[in-house]
Amino acid sequence: MLTFVIPVRHQATASNWPAIRTRMAVTLRSLRAQTSGAWNAVIVANHGADLPSDLTNCDVVRVGVPPNTLDASAGQEALWDAIRRDKGKRLLAGLLHARAVGMLRGHAMVVDYDDVVSRRLAGFVAGHPGANGWYVNAGYMFSGRRLLFSYPDAFFELCGTSHIVRADLLNLPTEDEAASTAYIARTLGSHKFIKRDLEMQGTPLAPLPFPGAIYRMGHSDTASGSSSMVRYSLRKESLRKPVSLARQLAKFRYIGPGLASEFFGGLPG
């Protein structure tokens, strides 16, 4: 069983909540498109947050985590730490709920509320129930419309929707009060450390053998403040070098029926 856990930012920090709700509906559609029924999901959102109407196979956990009010003026490290603590608290609440109600019976995957995932994930995980888990080495970038940009290596360094971990390896505390700030921020709130930390404890993740997710970037409410897909992929240094530019342009993919079905449940969004 694969449990998707979706932490949703506080609605008070969003510049356009209806757009977030629309993107979240696309995320949930990608989950419902799984080729195997061996999955469930937990959405963690603040009280009062307006969520998509179709919550099939999802539990909703309402939390009182206050809005993160830090901005770039606080310094980059302080800002990232606040983001990690906020996300980690939400994920802890979702994972503890999933365990308490018997949903967490295998592997867990964090899915950011604006990303989408391959429809093959639940079936693949169901076929390897004893595995430690996987990191998404290959994926795509997306900024809307009908184009993707292929990211064939180290996608897990870029995107938070990038690790599938056997739940017992997360070493969840007995209750949320027992979790340290470091555990909340590092183990749950960040995607930067989990692969290395699991290697260090002797339970390494394997690379997922197919592209596993699409990172939606460049919109006004992205937590990372990422630039658009085109701006990110066609940087100035590439534009100055014809060979580099050609290589980058070759990584663009049109979202035809195959990719739309694989990641978006039939329709890009």
Beta strands, then each sheet from edge to edge (+ up, - down):
strand 1: 2-7
strand 2: 39-46
strand 3: 58-63
strand 4: 107-110
strand 5: 116-117
strand 6: 133-135
strand 7: 139-142
strand 8: 147-151
strand 9: 163-166
strand 10: 206-207
strand 11: 213-216
strand 12: 252-254
sheet 1: 3+ 2+ 1+ 4+ 9- 6+ 10+
sheet 2: 5+ 11- 7- 8+ 12-
end
